[in-house]
């Protein structure tokens, strides 16, 4: 499992690509039949295992089979809209998990998701 820090200005659109690799071989995971999830939360482990997660501040966003950037090379990208990132500036936590066609669940990456304060809060024509 890898850790990483992501950041975005509050209210901005953003795109976050991930290349999912097998931790044992280092080779890309073929995502053709996989579903990948991206979730941002204010706290780690804020939902009991096996329970429906309703505490996410962003997501869970889902890239299902057919929705990956380059499935055979393990690349999937999550696009966030300015409305999704319009949350209070601060440090949050995210993870990316993938689920195989046979329902094997793996956490690929976890880390901090930092929402930075913006200078301009609204741009109008």
C-alpha positions in Angstrom: 0.0 0.0 0.0 1.3 3.4 -0.9 0.7 6.8 0.9 0.5 10.1 -0.8 -0.6 13.7 -0.2 -3.0 15.5 -2.6 -4.0 19.1 -2.5 -6.5 21.4 -4.3 -7.8 24.9 -3.7 -11.3 25.1 -2.3 -13.9 25.4 -5.1 -11.5 24.3 -7.9 -12.1 21.6 -10.5 -9.4 18.9 -10.3 -8.3 15.7 -11.8 -6.3 13.0 -9.9 -4.9 10.1 -11.9 -3.7 6.9 -10.2 -1.7 4.1 -11.7 -2.6 1.0 -9.7 0.2 -1.5 -9.4 0.5 -4.9 -7.7 2.5 -4.4 -4.5 4.3 -7.8 -4.9 5.4 -7.4 -8.6 5.2 -3.6 -9.1 3.4 -4.3 -12.4 0.2 -2.4 -13.3 -3.1 -4.1 -12.4 -5.3 -4.7 -15.4 -8.5 -2.8 -14.3 -10.6 -4.0 -17.2 -13.0 -5.8 -14.9 -12.3 -3.9 -11.7 -14.2 -1.1 -9.9 -12.2 1.5 -8.2 -13.4 3.8 -5.4 -12.0 7.2 -4.2 -13.2 8.6 -0.9 -12.3 11.7 1.1 -13.3 11.9 4.8 -12.6 14.2 7.8 -11.4 11.3 9.9 -10.0 7.9 9.3 -12.0 4.9 10.4 -15.1 6.9 11.1 -17.5 4.1 10.1 -17.6 0.6 11.4 -16.2 -2.1 9.2 -18.9 -3.6 6.9 -21.3 -0.6 7.5 -22.5 1.7 4.8 -20.2 4.7 4.8 -22.1 8.0 5.0 -19.4 10.2 6.5 -17.5 11.0 3.3 -17.1 14.7 2.4 -16.2 13.8 -1.2 -17.4 10.5 -2.7 -17.2 7.7 -2.6 -16.6 8.3 -6.3 -16.6 5.2 -8.5 -14.9 4.2 -11.7 -16.5 1.0 -12.9 -15.3 -1.2 -15.7 -15.3 0.8 -18.9 -14.7 4.1 -16.9 -10.9 3.8 -16.5 -8.4 6.1 -18.3 -6.2 3.2 -19.5 -7.4 -0.1 -17.8 -4.8 -2.4 -19.2 -2.0 -0.2 -17.8 -3.7 0.3 -14.4 -4.6 3.9 -14.9 -7.8 5.4 -13.5 -8.6 9.1 -13.0 -11.0 10.7 -10.6 -12.3 14.1 -11.6 -13.6 16.4 -8.9 -15.9 19.3 -9.6 -15.7 22.7 -8.0 -18.9 22.0 -6.1 -17.4 18.8 -4.7 -14.3 20.7 -3.5 -16.2 23.6 -2.0 -15.6 22.3 1.5 -13.9 23.9 4.5 -10.1 24.3 4.0 -8.2 21.8 6.0 -6.6 18.4 6.1 -8.8 15.5 5.2 -7.9 11.8 4.5 -8.5 9.9 1.3 -8.1 6.3 0.0 -8.4 4.5 -3.3 -9.7 1.0 -3.1 -10.2 -1.5 -5.9 -12.5 -4.5 -6.2 -11.9 -7.3 -8.6 -14.6 -9.1 -10.6 -14.4 -11.9 -8.0 -15.0 -9.3 -5.1 -11.5 -9.2 -3.8 -11.0 -5.8 -2.1 -7.7 -4.1 -1.9 -6.7 -0.6 -0.6 -4.2 0.8 -3.0 -3.4 4.2 -1.6 -4.1 6.3 1.4 -3.1 9.8 2.3 -3.9 13.3 3.2 -6.2 15.4 1.1 -5.5 19.1 1.7 -8.1 21.7 0.8 -6.3 25.0 0.5 -8.1 28.4 1.1 -8.7 30.3 -2.1 -8.3 34.0 -2.7 -11.3 34.5 -5.0 -14.5 32.9 -3.8 -16.7 33.6 -6.9 -16.1 34.6 -10.4 -19.1 36.1 -12.2 -19.4 37.3 -15.8 
